[in-house]
Amino acid sequence: MYGVIVCPRCKRAKGVDLDQKTTSCMCGFQIRVRSARIRARAETAREIAPLVGKVSAELAGGSDEYRKAAAPVRPKRSRDPHVRVLGIASKLHDRAGRVRTAAVELTKELEVFSMDDWRRVLEGLGVPRPEEALESLVRANLVAEPKEGFYRAVSLSP
């Protein structure tokens, strides 16, 4: 079992193994673990680090700020599938790769895509004449037209 104790001299929080009798603080003070007040407990050593940060923040009077800083910040995923496709396809350097990737990613996002979807993505990529680009993919058997006016990328894996 692990715990968080506070040094009585410098008021710093420290994670310790609660089976120890004593521990040394960074300031050099010898702390008796068994008689010290345990501010937080953890089962494993991995769980103790965030608890030390939390206790340190509480001692400094900023536990609300610590909670905000400790919360994972995830970038919001765009709700527009066209924007997501543009983000992936624009990473490639050659035009043919961007066009192929756009078709594959549109198929992943929408199952089947229309000419309007295709135009929107290719305009964002800066590719002129989207109809010709789609026609070249159809001729190369990389895109199929399962239904009139709707397209999807052909999977190459069995």
NORSULLIN-V262396 format. One record per backbone hydrogen bond with DSSP energy under -1.0 kcal/mol. CO is the residue of the C=O (numbers start at 1). NH is the residue of the N-H. E is the energy in kcal/mol with one decimal. If there is no record, write none. Layout:
BEGIN
{{CO/NH/E} {CO/NH/E}}
END
This chain:
BEGIN
{{1/18/-2.1} {2/42/-2.5} {3/16/-3.0} {4/39/-3.1} {5/14/-2.7} {7/11/-1.6} {12/7/-2.6} {14/5/-2.6} {16/3/-2.6} {17/20/-1.7} {21/33/-2.0} {23/31/-3.3} {25/28/-1.5} {29/25/-2.7} {31/23/-2.1} {40/4/-2.1} {42/2/-2.9} {48/52/-2.3} {49/53/-1.9} {50/54/-2.1} {51/55/-2.6} {52/56/-2.5} {53/57/-2.1} {54/58/-2.2} {55/59/-2.4} {56/60/-1.7} {57/62/-3.0} {62/66/-2.0} {63/67/-2.1} {64/68/-1.9} {65/69/-2.4} {66/70/-2.6} {67/71/-1.1} {80/84/-1.6} {81/85/-2.4} {82/86/-2.4} {83/87/-2.2} {84/88/-1.6} {85/89/-2.9} {86/90/-2.2} {88/91/-1.1} {89/92/-1.2} {94/98/-2.0} {95/99/-2.4} {96/100/-2.5} {97/101/-2.6} {98/102/-2.2} {99/103/-1.9} {100/104/-2.2} {101/105/-2.9} {102/106/-2.3} {103/107/-1.9} {104/108/-2.0} {105/109/-2.3} {106/110/-3.0} {107/111/-2.0} {110/112/-2.6} {113/151/-3.0} {114/118/-2.1} {115/119/-2.8} {116/120/-2.3} {117/121/-2.0} {118/122/-2.6} {119/123/-2.6} {120/124/-1.5} {121/125/-1.6} {122/127/-2.7} {129/133/-1.6} {130/134/-2.3} {131/135/-2.4} {132/136/-2.1} {133/137/-1.4} {134/138/-2.2} {135/139/-2.5} {136/140/-1.5} {137/142/-2.6} {137/143/-1.2} {138/141/-1.4} {142/154/-2.7} {144/152/-2.2} {147/150/-2.6} {151/113/-2.9} {152/144/-3.2}}
END
